[in-house]
Amino acid sequence: MKRYDLRHLHENFYDRMIELIETDLKPAEVGIFLFEIGDFSPIQKSADLVKERGHELMNSLKFTEVDWTIVVKRKAD
């Protein structure tokens, strides 16, 4: 399991998140991604991207007033 803090990317974290899932996580490994939510649209968009790529969204929860955490399991390949 690896943890990634993408808050510094603000609303531009999607490409980096997918890149990390597909290059830094091993097949079937779990990653925890922390990002800023703003207007809540990044939550659904990140979940949709994970699903589109065939990975599994295991959890999604509010971390602080402005931060969100999702837990993703990379597809087994």
PyMOL commands that set and color helices and strands:
alter all, ss='L'
color gray80, all
select helices_A, chain A and resi 7-9+14-23+41-52
alter helices_A, ss='H'
color red, helices_A
select strands_A, chain A and resi 2-5+30-36+56-62+67-73
alter strands_A, ss='S'
color yellow, strands_A
deselect
rebuild
show_as cartoon
